C-alpha cells in the first residue's frame, strides 16, 4: 500500500532526543489487554522465511539525509530490507520515512530516544519509548509495527516481556561494526567487508545483519 505525503501534526510528540515520559495508564492497558502474551526465551536472530538462501540486511538509527541513497541502491538491485527507526529522527524526516515505506521496505521500532533499555528503571518509560515510536510510524505510513530492535542490542527477558505486551517481537543482529569508523570511509569499508567475507566463508544463511 502506498501512502501520500501529508501535512503532519506532531504536536503530541515528546521533545526529540529526550526520554519518552512514562504513562502508567498505557502500561496498565497493555497488561490488561495482553498480559498473558507468551514471552520468547530469546530475541529473533535469524530470518523466519522458509527460503534457504536469504540474508536479512537491516539498518538502524534513521531516517536520515543518507537514507535516499540507500533506497536508490536497493531499487537498482531490486532488494528489500528493514529500517529500524528512531522516533526522534522520524520527527525530523517524516517524508524520508514515508518514501522508505512506499518503496516496499519494512519499518521497525528503534525506540523514541535511543536509550539502553536494560538500564531504564521504569517499565512505563520503556512502554512509552515503544508507543511514541509506533505512533509516529503509524501516523506517517499507516503501518502497524511488528518488530522492535533495542538500541545497542541491549535486550533481556524484561524487554522481551514488555514488547510482547504490545504484540512486538525483539530482533537481534550480527554487527558489521561500521559505527567504529563512521567518519572515515577508508577505515570503515575494510571492517565491514571483513565481516561480510567471514560470514560468506562460514556459509551462513538466513542471518540478520546490522549496518547503522
Backbone as a printed PyTorch tensor [residue, N CA C, xyz], in Angstrom:
tensor([[[  0.8430,  -1.2020,   0.0000],
         [  0.0000,   0.0000,   0.0000],
         [  0.8720,   1.2440,   0.0000]],

        [[  0.5580,   2.1760,  -0.8300],
         [  1.3090,   3.4220,  -0.9010],
         [  0.5320,   4.5270,  -0.2040]],

        [[  1.2650,   5.3280,   0.5710],
         [  0.6530,   6.4270,   1.3140],
         [  1.1960,   7.7420,   0.7820]],

        [[  0.3510,   8.7140,   0.6140],
         [  0.7690,  10.0070,   0.0910],
         [  1.2520,  10.9130,   1.2130]],

        [[  2.0720,  11.8940,   0.8420],
         [  2.5790,  12.8460,   1.8180],
         [  1.4410,  13.6930,   2.3710]],

        [[  1.6000,  14.1110,   3.6240],
         [  0.5970,  14.9250,   4.2930],
         [  1.2760,  16.0600,   5.0390]],

        [[  0.4690,  16.9780,   5.5070],
         [  0.9590,  17.9790,   6.4390],
         [  0.7840,  17.4000,   7.8370]],

        [[  1.8280,  16.7410,   8.3380],
         [  1.7140,  16.0130,   9.5870],
         [  1.6910,  16.9520,  10.7910]],

        [[  0.9080,  16.5840,  11.7660],
         [  0.8490,  17.3270,  13.0280],
         [  1.4260,  16.4410,  14.1240]],

        [[  2.5910,  16.7980,  14.6010],
         [  3.2590,  16.0120,  15.6290],
         [  3.2470,  16.7330,  16.9770]],

        [[  2.2120,  17.5100,  17.2280],
         [  2.1570,  18.2640,  18.4800],
         [  2.0990,  17.3570,  19.7030]],

        [[  1.7180,  16.0870,  19.5030],
         [  1.6230,  15.1310,  20.5970],
         [  2.9910,  14.5910,  21.0110]],

        [[  4.0010,  14.7840,  20.1870],
         [  5.2790,  14.0830,  20.3580],
         [  6.1120,  14.6710,  21.4880]],

        [[  6.8270,  13.8190,  22.2120],
         [  7.7880,  14.3280,  23.1970],
         [  8.8930,  15.1120,  22.5080]],

        [[  9.6410,  15.8520,  23.2740],
         [ 10.7700,  16.5960,  22.7300],
         [ 11.7870,  15.6140,  22.1600]],

        [[ 12.3180,  15.8840,  20.9740],
         [ 13.2900,  14.9500,  20.3760],
         [ 14.4900,  14.7020,  21.2800]],

        [[ 14.9140,  13.4540,  21.2870],
         [ 16.1200,  13.0170,  21.9910],
         [ 16.0490,  13.1860,  23.5010]],

        [[ 14.8350,  13.3020,  24.0250],
         [ 14.6250,  13.2220,  25.4680],
         [ 13.8620,  11.9340,  25.7440]],

        [[ 14.1010,  11.3260,  26.8850],
         [ 13.4540,  10.0740,  27.2430],
         [ 11.9410,  10.2350,  27.1770]],

        [[ 11.2860,   9.3260,  26.5090],
         [  9.8270,   9.3790,  26.4090],
         [  9.2180,   9.2810,  27.8070]],

        [[  8.3540,  10.2020,  28.1780],
         [  7.7790,  10.1830,  29.5330],
         [  6.8530,   8.9900,  29.7230]],

        [[  7.0410,   8.2760,  30.8190],
         [  6.2100,   7.1260,  31.1070],
         [  4.7620,   7.4990,  31.3560]],

        [[  3.8600,   6.6700,  30.8770],
         [  2.4280,   6.8660,  31.0730],
         [  1.8840,   5.5900,  31.7220]],

        [[  1.7190,   5.5890,  33.0460],
         [  1.2870,   4.3560,  33.7300],
         [  0.0140,   3.7500,  33.1460]],

        [[ -0.8940,   4.5980,  32.6590],
         [ -2.1490,   4.0740,  32.1010],
         [ -1.8920,   3.2030,  30.8750]],

        [[ -0.8640,   3.5170,  30.0970],
         [ -0.5430,   2.6900,  28.9340],
         [ -0.0620,   1.3100,  29.3720]],

        [[  0.8320,   1.2970,  30.3430],
         [  1.3440,   0.0200,  30.8450],
         [  0.2090,  -0.8250,  31.4010]],

        [[ -0.6730,  -0.1930,  32.1520],
         [ -1.8200,  -0.9080,  32.7220],
         [ -2.7190,  -1.4630,  31.6210]],

        [[ -2.9320,  -0.6600,  30.5850],
         [ -3.7790,  -1.1010,  29.4740],
         [ -3.2100,  -2.3560,  28.8160]],

        [[ -1.9040,  -2.3340,  28.4930],
         [ -1.3100,  -3.4760,  27.8130],
         [ -1.2830,  -4.7110,  28.7040]],

        [[ -1.1060,  -4.5170,  29.9970],
         [ -1.1560,  -5.6540,  30.9160],
         [ -2.5500,  -6.2820,  30.9090]],

        [[ -3.5670,  -5.4440,  30.9180],
         [ -4.9380,  -5.9580,  30.9210],
         [ -5.3020,  -6.5850,  29.5760]],

        [[ -4.8590,  -5.9540,  28.4990],
         [ -5.2440,  -6.4160,  27.1690],
         [ -4.4660,  -7.6380,  26.7200]],

        [[ -3.2120,  -7.7520,  27.1740],
         [ -2.3360,  -8.7840,  26.6080],
         [ -1.3950,  -9.3670,  27.6560]],

        [[ -1.8320,  -9.3710,  28.9050],
         [ -0.9680,  -9.7900,  29.9920],
         [ -0.5480, -11.2370,  29.9380]],

        [[ -1.2920, -12.0600,  29.2200],
         [ -0.9390, -13.4760,  29.1230],
         [ -0.1520, -13.7980,  27.8540]],

        [[  0.3450, -12.7570,  27.1910],
         [  1.1210, -12.9840,  25.9680],
         [  2.3800, -13.7910,  26.2820]],

        [[  2.6740, -14.8160,  25.5020],
         [  3.8950, -15.5960,  25.7520],
         [  5.1370, -14.7360,  25.5400]],

        [[  6.1320, -14.9540,  26.3880],
         [  7.3900, -14.2040,  26.3020],
         [  8.4610, -15.1060,  25.6990]],

        [[  9.0140, -14.7500,  24.5480],
         [ 10.0460, -15.5940,  23.9350],
         [ 11.2630, -15.7370,  24.8440]],

        [[ 11.9310, -16.8640,  24.7480],
         [ 13.1240, -17.1110,  25.5500],
         [ 14.3290, -16.3210,  25.0390]],

        [[ 14.2680, -15.8610,  23.7860],
         [ 15.3960, -15.1370,  23.1970],
         [ 14.8620, -14.1870,  22.1360]],

        [[ 15.7290, -13.2920,  21.6850],
         [ 15.3930, -12.4130,  20.5770],
         [ 15.3870, -13.2210,  19.2730]],

        [[ 14.7220, -12.6740,  18.2600],
         [ 14.8230, -13.2460,  16.9180],
         [ 16.2190, -12.9540,  16.3880]],

        [[ 16.9200, -13.9820,  15.9440],
         [ 18.2960, -13.8320,  15.4820],
         [ 18.5010, -14.2920,  14.0400]],

        [[ 17.4810, -14.8940,  13.4470],
         [ 17.5870, -15.3920,  12.0850],
         [ 16.2880, -15.1120,  11.3380]],

        [[ 16.3770, -15.0090,  10.0190],
         [ 15.1990, -14.8130,   9.1970],
         [ 14.2570, -16.0050,   9.3650]],

        [[ 12.9840, -15.7260,   9.4260],
         [ 11.9970, -16.7790,   9.6590],
         [ 11.4080, -17.3330,   8.3740]],

        [[ 11.8190, -16.8190,   7.2300],
         [ 11.3040, -17.2990,   5.9570],
         [ 11.7280, -18.7480,   5.7110]],

        [[ 10.9370, -19.4580,   4.9380],
         [ 11.2670, -20.8390,   4.5830],
         [ 12.3410, -20.8920,   3.5030]],

        [[ 12.5660, -19.7850,   2.8070],
         [ 13.5770, -19.7580,   1.7510],
         [ 14.9730, -19.9310,   2.3680]],

        [[ 15.7770, -20.8540,   1.8520],
         [ 17.0670, -21.1300,   2.4930],
         [ 18.1530, -20.1010,   2.2120]],

        [[ 18.2030, -19.5660,   0.9840],
         [ 19.2990, -18.6890,   0.5870],
         [ 18.8820, -17.2250,   0.6710]],

        [[ 18.7010, -16.7550,   1.8850],
         [ 18.3420, -15.3540,   2.1070],
         [ 19.2670, -14.7750,   3.1770]],

        [[ 19.2810, -13.4320,   3.2070],
         [ 20.0670, -12.7160,   4.2160],
         [ 19.2620, -11.4880,   4.6260]],

        [[ 19.1480, -11.2590,   5.9170],
         [ 18.3770, -10.1290,   6.4190],
         [ 19.2570,  -8.9230,   6.6940]],

        [[ 19.4690,  -8.0880,   5.6850],
         [ 20.2140,  -6.8410,   5.8840],
         [ 19.2930,  -5.8160,   6.5330]],

        [[ 19.7640,  -5.1960,   7.6070],
         [ 18.9450,  -4.2110,   8.3070],
         [ 19.7700,  -2.9700,   8.6130]],

        [[ 19.0620,  -1.8600,   8.8250],
         [ 19.7140,  -0.5820,   9.0790],
         [ 19.0220,   0.1040,  10.2560]],

        [[ 19.8130,   0.6560,  11.1480],
         [ 19.2870,   1.3130,  12.3460],
         [ 19.4930,   2.8240,  12.2890]],

        [[ 18.7840,   3.5190,  13.1810],
         [ 19.0300,   4.9270,  13.5480],
         [ 18.4610,   5.9500,  12.5720]],

        [[ 17.8380,   5.5460,  11.4990],
         [ 17.2510,   6.5080,  10.5620],
         [ 15.8460,   6.8770,  10.9850]],

        [[ 15.1380,   7.5630,  10.0720],
         [ 15.5960,   8.0040,   8.7470],
         [ 16.5630,   9.1750,   8.8560]],

        [[ 17.3960,   9.3220,   7.8260],
         [ 18.3740,  10.4040,   7.8090],
         [ 18.5350,  10.9110,   6.3890]],

        [[ 19.2660,  12.0110,   6.2000],
         [ 19.5100,  12.5030,   4.8380],
         [ 20.2520,  11.5130,   3.9620]],

        [[ 20.8820,  10.4790,   4.5660],
         [ 21.6050,   9.4790,   3.7880],
         [ 20.6980,   8.3380,   3.3230]],

        [[ 19.5000,   8.2360,   3.8920],
         [ 18.6030,   7.1260,   3.5650],
         [ 18.2320,   7.0780,   2.0820]],

        [[ 17.9380,   8.2080,   1.4200],
         [ 17.5720,   8.1270,  -0.0050],
         [ 18.6190,   7.4440,  -0.8730]],

        [[ 19.8960,   7.6030,  -0.5340],
         [ 20.9470,   6.9280,  -1.3050],
         [ 20.8140,   5.4150,  -1.1630]],

        [[ 20.5190,   4.9570,   0.0470],
         [ 20.2890,   3.5300,   0.2660],
         [ 19.0700,   3.0490,  -0.5080]],

        [[ 18.0050,   3.8540,  -0.4790],
         [ 16.7850,   3.4690,  -1.1910],
         [ 17.0520,   3.3130,  -2.6850]],

        [[ 17.8510,   4.1930,  -3.2410],
         [ 18.1740,   4.1110,  -4.6680],
         [ 18.9740,   2.8450,  -4.9540]],

        [[ 19.9190,   2.5080,  -4.0640],
         [ 20.7120,   1.2960,  -4.2490],
         [ 19.8050,   0.0630,  -4.2570]],

        [[ 18.9120,  -0.0300,  -3.2720],
         [ 18.0440,  -1.1970,  -3.1900],
         [ 17.0580,  -1.2480,  -4.3520]],

        [[ 16.6830,  -0.0880,  -4.8680],
         [ 15.8100,  -0.0500,  -6.0480],
         [ 16.5340,  -0.6350,  -7.2520]],

        [[ 17.7850,  -0.2450,  -7.4350],
         [ 18.5720,  -0.7440,  -8.5650],
         [ 18.7730,  -2.2540,  -8.4620]],

        [[ 19.0210,  -2.7200,  -7.2430],
         [ 19.2840,  -4.1470,  -7.0290],
         [ 17.9970,  -4.9660,  -6.8850]],

        [[ 16.8590,  -4.2900,  -6.8330],
         [ 15.5620,  -4.9670,  -6.6640],
         [ 15.5450,  -5.8080,  -5.3760]],

        [[ 15.9840,  -5.1860,  -4.2840],
         [ 16.0320,  -5.8360,  -2.9850],
         [ 15.2340,  -5.0420,  -1.9620]],

        [[ 14.8030,  -5.7240,  -0.9230],
         [ 14.0840,  -5.0720,   0.1770],
         [ 14.8480,  -5.3090,   1.4750]],

        [[ 14.6860,  -4.4050,   2.4200],
         [ 15.3780,  -4.5010,   3.6900],
         [ 14.4780,  -3.9730,   4.8010]],

        [[ 15.0150,  -3.9260,   5.9960],
         [ 14.2730,  -3.4010,   7.1460],
         [ 15.0330,  -2.2310,   7.7450]],

        [[ 14.3230,  -1.1480,   7.9880],
         [ 14.8920,   0.0380,   8.6160],
         [ 14.2850,   0.1850,  10.0120]],

        [[ 15.1370,   0.1220,  11.0440],
         [ 14.6720,   0.3140,  12.4190],
         [ 14.7990,   1.7930,  12.7660]],

        [[ 13.6540,   2.3960,  13.0190],
         [ 13.5130,   3.8490,  13.0410],
         [ 13.4790,   4.3990,  14.4590]],

        [[ 14.2690,   5.4350,  14.6930],
         [ 14.1960,   6.1850,  15.9420],
         [ 13.0970,   7.2310,  15.7980]],

        [[ 12.1780,   7.2610,  16.7460],
         [ 11.0750,   8.2090,  16.6630],
         [ 11.5370,   9.6490,  16.5340]],

        [[ 12.6060,  10.0000,  17.2520],
         [ 13.1000,  11.3790,  17.2140],
         [ 13.6390,  11.7590,  15.8470]],

        [[ 14.2330,  10.8010,  15.1090],
         [ 14.7100,  11.1140,  13.7670],
         [ 13.5480,  11.1360,  12.7750]],

        [[ 12.5640,  10.2850,  13.0030],
         [ 11.3790,  10.3140,  12.1390],
         [ 10.6540,  11.6400,  12.2550]],

        [[ 10.7150,  12.2340,  13.4280],
         [ 10.0940,  13.5380,  13.6480],
         [ 10.7120,  14.5930,  12.7320]],

        [[ 12.0130,  14.4730,  12.4850],
         [ 12.7190,  15.4300,  11.6240],
         [ 12.6350,  15.0860,  10.1460]],

        [[ 12.4110,  13.7850,   9.8250],
         [ 12.4520,  13.3470,   8.4260],
         [ 11.2580,  12.4450,   8.0870]],

        [[ 10.0420,  12.9120,   8.3110],
         [  8.8940,  12.0360,   8.0340],
         [  8.7540,  11.6610,   6.5640]],

        [[  9.0920,  12.5960,   5.6610],
         [  8.9420,  12.2840,   4.2370],
         [  9.9000,  11.1790,   3.8080]],

        [[ 11.1030,  11.1780,   4.3570],
         [ 12.0550,  10.1230,   4.0190],
         [ 11.5410,   8.7820,   4.5190]],

        [[ 10.9540,   8.7700,   5.7200],
         [ 10.3810,   7.5160,   6.2200],
         [  9.2220,   7.0630,   5.3440]],

        [[  8.3960,   7.9870,   4.9020],
         [  7.2900,   7.6400,   4.0230],
         [  7.8030,   7.0960,   2.6910]],

        [[  8.8500,   7.7110,   2.1460],
         [  9.4420,   7.2190,   0.8980],
         [  9.9860,   5.7990,   1.0820]],

        [[ 10.5670,   5.5440,   2.2340],
         [ 11.0870,   4.2110,   2.5400],
         [  9.9650,   3.1880,   2.5450]],

        [[  8.8820,   3.5190,   3.2060],
         [  7.7210,   2.6290,   3.2730],
         [  7.1130,   2.4190,   1.8940]],

        [[  6.9520,   3.4990,   1.1410],
         [  6.3440,   3.3990,  -0.1820],
         [  7.2090,   2.6140,  -1.1690]],

        [[  8.5120,   2.5210,  -0.8820],
         [  9.4060,   1.7190,  -1.7180],
         [  9.3080,   0.2350,  -1.3800]],

        [[  8.5100,  -0.1090,  -0.3710],
         [  8.2720,  -1.5140,  -0.0580],
         [  9.1400,  -2.0990,   1.0310]],

        [[  9.8650,  -1.2400,   1.7500],
         [ 10.7270,  -1.7310,   2.8120],
         [  9.9570,  -1.8150,   4.1340]],

        [[ 10.4330,  -2.6890,   4.9960],
         [  9.8410,  -2.8500,   6.3240],
         [ 10.3620,  -1.7490,   7.2490]],

        [[  9.4640,  -1.2280,   8.0980],
         [  9.8440,  -0.2490,   9.1100],
         [  9.6700,  -0.8960,  10.4800]],

        [[ 10.6780,  -0.7710,  11.3240],
         [ 10.5850,  -1.2870,  12.6830],
         [ 10.8970,  -0.2050,  13.6980]],

        [[ 10.6320,  -0.5020,  14.9550],
         [ 10.8610,   0.4460,  16.0480],
         [ 12.3010,   0.3390,  16.5450]],

        [[ 12.9260,   1.4970,  16.7570],
         [ 14.2450,   1.5700,  17.3930],
         [ 14.1940,   2.5400,  18.5760]],

        [[ 13.0220,   2.6030,  19.1860],
         [ 12.6840,   3.4550,  20.3470],
         [ 12.5460,   4.9180,  19.9450]],

        [[ 12.1360,   5.7200,  20.9060],
         [ 11.9530,   7.1510,  20.6710],
         [ 13.2620,   7.9270,  20.7930]],

        [[ 14.0660,   7.6130,  21.8310],
         [ 15.2390,   8.4480,  22.1180],
         [ 16.5460,   7.6620,  22.2000]],

        [[ 16.5190,   6.3760,  21.8250],
         [ 17.7160,   5.5450,  21.7470],
         [ 18.3730,   5.2890,  23.1070]],

        [[ 17.6230,   4.9380,  24.1340],
         [ 18.2470,   4.6010,  25.4110],
         [ 18.6660,   3.1300,  25.4490]],

        [[ 19.5400,   2.8100,  26.3820],
         [ 19.8330,   1.4110,  26.6770],
         [ 18.6670,   0.8890,  27.5170]],

        [[ 17.8160,   0.0810,  26.9150],
         [ 16.5690,  -0.3020,  27.5680],
         [ 16.7930,  -1.1340,  28.8280]],

        [[ 17.8880,  -1.8770,  28.8850],
         [ 18.1290,  -2.6870,  30.0760],
         [ 18.5200,  -1.8290,  31.2760]],

        [[ 18.8310,  -0.5490,  31.0140],
         [ 19.1910,   0.3660,  32.1020],
         [ 18.0580,   1.3120,  32.4770]],

        [[ 16.9510,   1.2580,  31.7460],
         [ 15.8050,   2.1160,  32.0510],
         [ 15.0720,   1.5230,  33.2500]],

        [[ 14.9020,   2.3170,  34.3020],
         [ 14.3720,   1.7930,  35.5630],
         [ 12.8850,   1.4820,  35.4930]],

        [[ 12.1410,   2.2820,  34.7380],
         [ 10.6840,   2.2080,  34.7600],
         [ 10.1230,   1.4450,  33.5620]],

        [[  9.2580,   0.4760,  33.8290],
         [  8.5300,  -0.1880,  32.7450],
         [  7.7040,   0.8130,  31.9530]],

        [[  7.1540,   1.8000,  32.6500],
         [  6.3290,   2.8130,  31.9850],
         [  7.1270,   3.5550,  30.9120]],

        [[  8.3880,   3.8510,  31.2070],
         [  9.2170,   4.5750,  30.2400],
         [  9.5530,   3.6990,  29.0370]],

        [[  9.8170,   2.4190,  29.2660],
         [ 10.1040,   1.5290,  28.1390],
         [  8.8860,   1.4120,  27.2400]],

        [[  7.7180,   1.2130,  27.8400],
         [  6.4840,   1.1560,  27.0490],
         [  6.3020,   2.4450,  26.2660]],

        [[  6.5690,   3.5800,  26.9030],
         [  6.4040,   4.8740,  26.2220],
         [  7.3810,   5.0090,  25.0610]],

        [[  8.6090,   4.5250,  25.2240],
         [  9.5870,   4.5550,  24.1350],
         [  9.0510,   3.7810,  22.9280]],

        [[  8.3810,   2.6630,  23.1930],
         [  7.7840,   1.8720,  22.1100],
         [  6.5630,   2.5790,  21.5150]],

        [[  5.6860,   3.0560,  22.3940],
         [  4.4110,   3.6240,  21.9400],
         [  4.6340,   4.8550,  21.0700]],

        [[  5.4660,   5.7840,  21.5300],
         [  5.6660,   7.0130,  20.7570],
         [  6.3140,   6.7190,  19.4010]],

        [[  7.2290,   5.7560,  19.3770],
         [  7.8360,   5.3870,  18.1010],
         [  6.8060,   4.7480,  17.1650]],

        [[  6.0140,   3.8210,  17.7290],
         [  4.9780,   3.1760,  16.9190],
         [  3.9770,   4.2030,  16.4030]],

        [[  3.6730,   5.2010,  17.2330],
         [  2.6650,   6.1950,  16.8430],
         [  3.1280,   7.0290,  15.6580]],

        [[  4.3790,   7.4830,  15.6830],
         [  4.8220,   8.3260,  14.5750],
         [  4.9650,   7.5100,  13.2940]],

        [[  5.4050,   6.2490,  13.4230],
         [  5.4980,   5.3940,  12.2360],
         [  4.1190,   5.1680,  11.6390]],

        [[  3.1450,   4.8850,  12.4980],
         [  1.7860,   4.6400,  12.0060],
         [  1.1690,   5.9030,  11.4320]],

        [[  1.4020,   7.0440,  12.0710],
         [  0.8160,   8.2840,  11.5700],
         [  1.3300,   8.6130,  10.1720]],

        [[  2.6210,   8.3570,   9.9300],
         [  3.2150,   8.7150,   8.6440],
         [  2.9380,   7.6580,   7.5750]],

        [[  3.0070,   6.3780,   7.9490],
         [  2.9420,   5.3110,   6.9440],
         [  1.6430,   4.5150,   6.9640]],

        [[  0.9340,   4.5330,   8.0900],
         [ -0.2460,   3.6930,   8.2410],
         [  0.0960,   2.2590,   8.5940]],

        [[  1.3920,   1.9630,   8.7750],
         [  1.8400,   0.6060,   9.0420],
         [  1.6980,   0.2630,  10.5200]],

        [[  1.1440,  -0.9170,  10.8070],
         [  1.1410,  -1.4600,  12.1620],
         [  2.4710,  -2.1610,  12.3890]],

        [[  3.1440,  -1.8300,  13.4670],
         [  4.5050,  -2.2970,  13.6910],
         [  4.5020,  -3.6720,  14.3470]],

        [[  5.4250,  -4.5120,  13.9000],
         [  5.5440,  -5.8680,  14.4550],
         [  6.8730,  -6.0850,  15.1800]],

        [[  7.9340,  -5.3860,  14.7270],
         [  9.2640,  -5.6790,  15.2480],
         [  9.8860,  -4.4630,  15.9210]],

        [[ 10.6970,  -4.7620,  16.9460],
         [ 11.4450,  -3.7150,  17.6500],
         [ 12.8760,  -4.1800,  17.8220]],

        [[ 13.8050,  -3.2670,  17.5870],
         [ 15.2170,  -3.5580,  17.8530],
         [ 15.7000,  -2.6260,  18.9580]],

        [[ 16.1270,  -3.1680,  20.0900],
         [ 16.6400,  -2.3200,  21.1690],
         [ 17.9530,  -1.6560,  20.7700]],

        [[ 18.1390,  -0.3980,  21.1070],
         [ 19.4290,   0.2480,  20.8540],
         [ 20.5720,  -0.5290,  21.5070]],

        [[ 21.7160,  -0.5460,  20.8240],
         [ 22.9240,  -1.2300,  21.2850],
         [ 22.7310,  -2.7470,  21.3910]],

        [[ 21.6120,  -3.2570,  20.8900],
         [ 21.3330,  -4.6750,  21.0370],
         [ 21.0720,  -5.0910,  22.4690]],

        [[ 20.7620,  -4.1210,  23.3340],
         [ 20.6070,  -4.3900,  24.7690],
         [ 19.2040,  -4.9010,  25.0560]],

        [[ 19.0960,  -6.2010,  25.1730],
         [ 17.8060,  -6.8420,  25.4050],
         [ 17.9400,  -7.8460,  26.5420]],

        [[ 16.8320,  -8.1200,  27.1840],
         [ 16.7820,  -9.1640,  28.2120],
         [ 15.3390,  -9.6300,  28.3280]],

        [[ 15.0620, -10.4960,  29.2870],
         [ 13.7160, -11.0500,  29.4190],
         [ 12.6900,  -9.9670,  29.7230]],

        [[ 13.0900,  -8.9390,  30.4360],
         [ 12.1620,  -7.8380,  30.7470],
         [ 11.7870,  -7.0700,  29.4900]],

        [[ 12.7700,  -6.7440,  28.6620],
         [ 12.4890,  -6.0320,  27.4160],
         [ 11.5790,  -6.8740,  26.5370]],

        [[ 11.8670,  -8.1700,  26.4340],
         [ 11.0170,  -9.0500,  25.6190],
         [  9.6030,  -9.1510,  26.1930]],

        [[  9.4930,  -9.1620,  27.5160],
         [  8.1650,  -9.2400,  28.1490],
         [  7.3440,  -7.9920,  27.8390]],

        [[  7.9500,  -6.8200,  27.9710],
         [  7.2160,  -5.5820,  27.7060],
         [  6.8850,  -5.4470,  26.2230]],

        [[  7.7950,  -5.8850,  25.3640],
         [  7.4980,  -5.8730,  23.9290],
         [  6.3280,  -6.7990,  23.6270]],

        [[  6.3200,  -7.9740,  24.2500],
         [  5.2520,  -8.9430,  23.9970],
         [  3.8950,  -8.3950,  24.4250]],

        [[  3.8720,  -7.5870,  25.4820],
         [  2.6100,  -6.9760,  25.9080],
         [  2.0030,  -6.1400,  24.7910]],

        [[  2.8560,  -5.5590,  23.9500],
         [  2.3960,  -4.7130,  22.8520],
         [  2.3010,  -5.4780,  21.5340]],

        [[  2.5010,  -6.7900,  21.5890],
         [  2.4500,  -7.5770,  20.3610],
         [  3.6730,  -7.4120,  19.4890]],

        [[  4.7910,  -7.0060,  20.0950],
         [  6.0240,  -6.7840,  19.3550],
         [  7.0030,  -7.9240,  19.5780]],

        [[  7.8620,  -8.1480,  18.5970],
         [  8.9240,  -9.1320,  18.7020],
         [ 10.2750,  -8.4280,  18.6250]],

        [[ 11.2050,  -8.8470,  19.4740],
         [ 12.5240,  -8.2180,  19.5680],
         [ 13.4880,  -8.9100,  18.6090]],

        [[ 14.1870,  -8.1050,  17.8080],
         [ 15.0830,  -8.6320,  16.7770],
         [ 16.5280,  -8.2370,  17.0800]],

        [[ 17.4090,  -9.2330,  17.0660],
         [ 18.8350,  -9.0050,  17.2780],
         [ 19.5610,  -8.9810,  15.9330]],

        [[ 20.9060,  -9.1430,  15.9360],
         [ 21.6500,  -8.9800,  14.6890],
         [ 23.0910,  -9.4480,  14.8210]],

        [[ 23.7160,  -9.6820,  13.6610],
         [ 25.1610,  -9.7410,  13.5310],
         [ 25.6460,  -8.3280,  13.2130]],

        [[ 26.6720,  -7.8720,  13.8930],
         [ 27.0930,  -6.4770,  13.7920],
         [ 28.2140,  -6.3190,  12.7770]],

        [[ 27.9790,  -5.5120,  11.7300],
         [ 29.0160,  -5.2210,  10.7370],
         [ 30.0260,  -4.1950,  11.2400]],

        [[ 29.7300,  -3.5500,  12.3570],
         [ 30.6340,  -2.6180,  13.0470],
         [ 31.0700,  -1.4340,  12.1940]],

        [[ 30.1910,  -0.9850,  11.3180],
         [ 30.5070,   0.2270,  10.5560],
         [ 30.6220,   1.4410,  11.4610]],

        [[ 29.9410,   1.3900,  12.6170],
         [ 29.9390,   2.5170,  13.5520],
         [ 31.3130,   2.7840,  14.1610]],

        [[ 32.2480,   1.8270,  14.0350],
         [ 33.5870,   2.0450,  14.5930],
         [ 34.3300,   3.1640,  13.8660]],

        [[ 33.9680,   3.3770,  12.6010],
         [ 34.6850,   4.3810,  11.7880],
         [ 33.7010,   5.2060,  10.9700]],

        [[ 32.6950,   5.7500,  11.6340],
         [ 31.6530,   6.4950,  10.9280],
         [ 32.2170,   7.5870,  10.0220]],

        [[ 33.2360,   8.2690,  10.4860],
         [ 33.7230,   9.4480,   9.7690],
         [ 34.9370,   9.1650,   8.9070]],

        [[ 35.2330,   7.8910,   8.6930],
         [ 36.4100,   7.5500,   7.8870],
         [ 36.0650,   6.3670,   6.9860]],

        [[ 35.6310,   6.6730,   5.7670],
         [ 35.2100,   5.6390,   4.8280],
         [ 36.3330,   4.6480,   4.5420]],

        [[ 37.5620,   5.1530,   4.4630],
         [ 38.6960,   4.2850,   4.1410],
         [ 38.9090,   3.2280,   5.2100]],

        [[ 38.6240,   3.5520,   6.4610],
         [ 38.7600,   2.5860,   7.5510],
         [ 37.4950,   1.7400,   7.7100]],

        [[ 36.3450,   2.3440,   7.4190],
         [ 35.0810,   1.6430,   7.6170],
         [ 34.9260,   0.4660,   6.6580]],

        [[ 35.2220,   0.6850,   5.3830],
         [ 34.9490,  -0.3400,   4.3780],
         [ 35.6710,  -1.6570,   4.6420]],

        [[ 36.9770,  -1.6500,   4.9920],
         [ 37.6320,  -2.9360,   5.2670],
         [ 37.0270,  -3.6790,   6.4500]],

        [[ 36.5590,  -2.9480,   7.4680],
         [ 35.9440,  -3.5910,   8.6270],
         [ 34.6560,  -4.2900,   8.2240]],

        [[ 33.7930,  -3.5500,   7.5180],
         [ 32.5050,  -4.1120,   7.1050],
         [ 32.7020,  -5.2870,   6.1650]],

        [[ 33.5450,  -5.1040,   5.1520],
         [ 33.7440,  -6.1640,   4.1730],
         [ 34.4610,  -7.3710,   4.7870]],

        [[ 35.2800,  -7.1230,   5.8120],
         [ 35.9060,  -8.2290,   6.5080],
         [ 34.8790,  -9.1240,   7.1760]],

        [[ 33.8730,  -8.4980,   7.7910],
         [ 32.7870,  -9.2780,   8.3860],
         [ 32.0000, -10.0290,   7.3150]],

        [[ 31.7010,  -9.3380,   6.2150],
         [ 30.9050,  -9.9640,   5.1460],
         [ 31.6400, -11.1720,   4.5800]],

        [[ 32.9350, -11.0170,   4.3070],
         [ 33.7080, -12.1410,   3.7670],
         [ 33.7570, -13.3120,   4.7560]],

        [[ 33.8620, -12.9820,   6.0340],
         [ 33.8840, -14.0350,   7.0620],
         [ 32.5570, -14.7870,   7.0770]],

        [[ 31.4470, -14.0500,   7.0220],
         [ 30.1280, -14.6910,   7.0470],
         [ 29.9440, -15.5670,   5.8040]],

        [[ 30.4250, -15.0870,   4.6560],
         [ 30.3200, -15.8880,   3.4330],
         [ 31.1620, -17.1580,   3.5440]],

        [[ 32.3880, -17.0150,   4.0730],
         [ 33.2740, -18.1800,   4.1990],
         [ 32.6910, -19.2260,   5.1450]],

        [[ 31.9000, -18.7660,   6.1050],
         [ 31.2640, -19.6810,   7.0560],
         [ 29.9670, -20.2680,   6.5030]],

        [[ 29.6510, -19.8630,   5.2550],
         [ 28.4510, -20.3530,   4.5690],
         [ 27.1780, -20.0850,   5.3810]],

        [[ 27.1310, -18.9230,   5.9990],
         [ 25.9500, -18.5530,   6.7720],
         [ 24.8080, -18.1470,   5.8480]],

        [[ 23.6080, -18.5080,   6.2120],
         [ 22.4120, -18.0540,   5.5110],
         [ 21.3400, -17.7300,   6.5380]],

        [[ 20.3630, -16.9500,   6.1140],
         [ 19.1990, -16.5850,   6.9410],
         [ 19.5790, -15.8060,   8.1850]],

        [[ 20.8090, -15.2570,   8.2110],
         [ 21.2140, -14.4170,   9.3330],
         [ 20.6240, -13.0120,   9.1650]],

        [[ 20.6370, -12.2480,  10.2550],
         [ 20.1910, -10.8550,  10.2460],
         [ 21.3880,  -9.9930,  10.6090]],

        [[ 21.7980,  -9.1150,   9.7180],
         [ 22.9700,  -8.2630,   9.9720],
         [ 22.5370,  -6.8150,  10.1240]],

        [[ 23.3900,  -6.0660,  10.8070],
         [ 23.1350,  -4.6500,  11.0580],
         [ 24.2080,  -3.7870,  10.4610]],

        [[ 23.7820,  -2.7680,   9.7220],
         [ 24.6280,  -1.6440,   9.3690],
         [ 23.8990,  -0.4110,   9.8600]],

        [[ 24.5710,   0.4070,  10.6630],
         [ 23.8910,   1.5510,  11.2800],
         [ 23.6880,   2.6800,  10.2920]]])
